[in-house]
Amino acid sequence: MGRVWALLGILGALLATAALAQYPAKAVRVVAPFPPGGALDVVGRIIAPQLSQALGQPVFIENRPGADGAIAADFVAKSAPDGYTLLLASYTVLSAMPNIRKNSSYDPINDFTPVSSVGKLAFFLVVHPSVPANRGTELIEYARANPGKLNFGSANATSLLGPLLLISSANLDMHGIPYKGEALALNDLLSGRLHLMFISGTLIPHIKNGKLRALATTLESRSPLLPEVPTMVEAGLPPFPINPWIALVAPARTPKEIIERLSRETNLVLRRPDVRAQLDNQAFETSGSTPEEMGAVMKQQLDAWRRSIGELRIKVD
């Protein structure tokens, strides 16, 4: 009987090795935690077709919005660790919300295995043209002179943290309106129901056509797409302490061989000039990484958010 069990063990190991060698043998699902049309979704849809070509199997984006990304993260965390369900993760989902929510249904470090960094989002502080402010300091002065009259939208961690930094540093009184995604807040921002918001580079066309006015960028240096827009520090505003990253992650315990294959192909895709050009047009700073490098970023940013939440006294749910 012992010999039979030994043979079965060898057979199982051979079958597992064969399965890894054939990966991927079917379509790969990449779960996006926010609705279609937002910055993360746009980035994912630029990368997915190229990754599909590299892997030789369909790679498709599946949007599972809700609960600030928790629904998607929880789904992927509980998925089979076989490389066929991945999460297009962001700092909102794995850095901010686990600190803001007391009872998170997933562990941002232990429930996931990093695959690769994808890059960093550029954000811009914009106002509706009805707001009489052309510079950051003028916005502060106007908000201070009109307490309680300005509304800001929050659809992700940056659009929440940005206004809170302004409120805290300048002792302002502004009202926040939450949205499930940036695209869902756009109509209210363009109509003037929202007076200001920190938006991603995907909405740059609305700045260029004058429907929104950009006062500052959260980037450390000016964006090549909007070189006339100053950084937060240049605009006389508090510096932005958070790295708005996007990465590809898999469920914990996904085999190392699969992670390495996905990481290698993702990094090759991100180096392609045509892909970089498309991402550059979204004011997205592309940067791949090893799984280990991305894991270090995830841990560092989780701690950075914990400190920011404490300093700004953000109410934890």
N, C-alpha and C positions, 0 to 999 in steps of 0.2 A: 504493500500500500504506500509506503514511504517513497518508493521509486516512482509510483504513479503520480503522487503529488509533486515530486521534483520535476517530472516531465511536463506536468501541467503548468508549473511555474515557468519553466523555460519557454513553453509555447506561448504563455501570456506575455512574457517579456519580448519575444520575437514579434508577436502581433502588435504590441505597443510601439516597438521600434519601427515596424512597417508603417503604422498609422502616422507616426511623426515624419517619416521620410516622404509620405504622400501629401503632407499638409501643404496647402489646403486642398481638400478633395471636394469642397462644395462652397457655396457663397458665404462670405463673411459679413456679418451685420455690425455696423458701427452706430451705437446709440448716441444720439445728441440730446442733451438735457433741456434744450430750450426750443421754442417754436421755430418753424421755417422763417427765413428772412433776416434773422439776427446775425451778428458777427460770427459766432461760433458755427452756426449752420452754414454760412457762406464759405468759411474756411474749409469745413468738412467736405462740402460739395465740389470744391476745387481739387482737393487731394484724392478723394475716393476713386474717380475714374483712372487716375494714374496708378494708384495702388492696386487696383483691379488688374490693370495691364501687367504690372510687375509680378503679381501673385498667380496670374493665370486663372483666376476665378472672380466672379462678380463680387464687388465690395459696395455695399449700399448703405446709405444713411437712413436711420429710423429715428424720427423725432418722438421723444417721450417727455414732454414738458410737464411742469407742475412742481409745486413745493420747493421752488428755488433750486431745481435740479435733483432733489432728493429721490424723486420717483425713478428717474433714470439710473442714478447711482446705485440705489437699492436693488433694482432689477439686474444690473450687470454684476454686482457683488454676489448675488445669489445664483447667477448663471453658471453653467458647466464650464470648468476651466480648460477648455479644449481649443481656444483660439478662434472660435467662430462667433463669439459675442464680445465686442470691445466697447469701451466708453471713450468718446471724445470729451475728455474731462477739461474742466476749467478751474481756475482759482476760486471762482464763486462756489463751485460744488465741493471741492476737496480742501480748500483753505479757509474760506469765510464761513460758510453755513455750518460746518461741524463745530465751529466756535460760537456761532450765534444761537444755534438751537441746542437746548439742553439734552434732548433725547433723540439724537441722530440715530437713524436705523442702520447706519453703516459706519465702519471705521475707515477714515480716509487713508490710513497707512497700511493697516494689516489686512484689509479686505481687497486690496488691489496690488497688481504687479505692474510697475511702469514699463512702457515699451519705448517711448521716445518723446522728447519735447517736440512740439510743432512750431512754437514761437510765442511772440508777445503781441497783444493787442495795443493799438494806439487809441487813446481816448481824448476827447476834446470837450471842454466846458463851453456849451453853447447857450445862447439866449434867444427867445423869440424877438423879432424886430420891434415889437411893441415895448420892450424893456429899454429904457433910455440909458444904455451902457455900452460903450465901445471898448472899454478896458476893464481888467479885473478889479482895479481899485474903484472904478465908477460903479460896478455892480455892488460891491460892498457898501459904498456910500448910499446907493439907492435903497438897498435892502434895509439898511439901518434906519433910513428916514421913513420907510414904509413897513413897519413891523406887521407880520402876519398877512401881507398882501401877495407875497410871491409863493408859487407852487413849484416844486421840483418833482420830477419823475424818477423812480428807481425800478430798474428792471434786471439788475445784476449787482454784484458786489461793488464795482467801481461807481456806478450811478447812485449807490447808497452811501458809500464811504466819502465820495467827493463832497457832496453838500454838507455832510456832517462835519467834515474838516473845516469848511467855511463857517458853519454855524458856531463851532467850538472856538475857532481862532478869533472871530470877529464879534462874537456874542450876538448872533442874528436870530430873528424869529421868522422861520419859513416853514411851510407845510409840505410834507412828503406824500406822494400818491404812488402806491406800488403797482407794478404790472408784471405779468408772467413772462414777458419778453420785450426786447427793445423795439421790435417791429410793431408790437401792439401799442406802444406808447407814442409812436410816431405821429399818428393823426392828431392826438391831443397837443403834441408839441408844435406841430405845424399850424394848428388852429389858434394857438395862444392860450389854451386852457392850462397848459404847462408853460411856465415862464422860463425855466432853465433846466438843463439836464447835462450830465456827462454822457456823451454818446461815443460809439465806436467809429472807426474809420469807414465802415460800410455806408455811413450816412453823409459822407463828405459831399456828394452831389448837391445835397440840400443846403450846404454851406456855400458852395460855389455859385449856386443860382440865387443866392440872397434870401432864401426862405428862412434860414437860420444864421445867426451871427456867432462866430467862434471867438472866444476871448482868451483861451489858453489850451495847451495840450499837457497831458500828464507825462509825456515822454521826457527823458532827461535832456534831449536836444530837440530842436524843431523838426517837424515832419517835412520831408522833401515834397510831399503833395500839397502842403499848406505852409510854405516857408515864412509867410507873413504872420503866422500865429505864434505868439511867444510861449515859452514854457511857463509852468505855474510860477516858478521863482521870478522869471523875467516880468511876469504880469503883476507881481506884488502879492501873490497868493501863497498859501502854505505848500511846501513840497509834498508830492504824493509818495507815500511810503511803501506802496504795495506793487508787486510785479504781477500784472494781469496776464498770466500764462495760459496756454492751451497745450494739452498733451494727449497722447494716446495711451490708454492703460487697459489692462486685461484683469479678469478676476484673479484673486490670489490662487496660488498653486498651479497656475498655467505652466506647462513644461518649459524648461529653460530653452530647449531647442526651438520651440515655437516663438517664444519671446525674442530670441536672437534673430530669427528669420524676419519677423515683423519689424523689428527695430532696424535691421539692415536695409530692408526694402523701403521703409518710411524715410530713412535718411537719404537714400538715393533719389527718391521722388522729390524731396525737399531741395535737393541740389540742382534739379533741372531748371534751366533758365526760363522756360515757358511757365512753369509752376511759380517760380519766384516772382516773375513779372505780374502774374495774376494776383498773387498775394500782396505784392507791393502796391498795387492799385487799390487795395483795401486798407492801406496804411498799416499793414501787418508786418512785423519784424520776424522773418522766418529764421528758425534755428533748430536744427535737430540735436540729438544727444544720444548717449548710451542710456540703457535702462538705469544704471547706477547713478549717473549724473542727474537724471530726472527725479529719481528717488530722493536724492539729497535736496533738490529744489523743493519738492513737496513737503519735506519735513521742515525746512527753513521757513517756508511761507506759512505753514500752519502756525509756527511760533510767532511769526511777524503779525499775523492776524490776531493772535491771542493778545499780544501787547497793544495793538491799535484799539481793539475793543475795550481793553481796560482803560487806556488813556482817554478815549472819547466817551467812556461810560455808556456804551451802546447797550441797550436793554436786551438781555438774553431771554429768549422765549422758553 
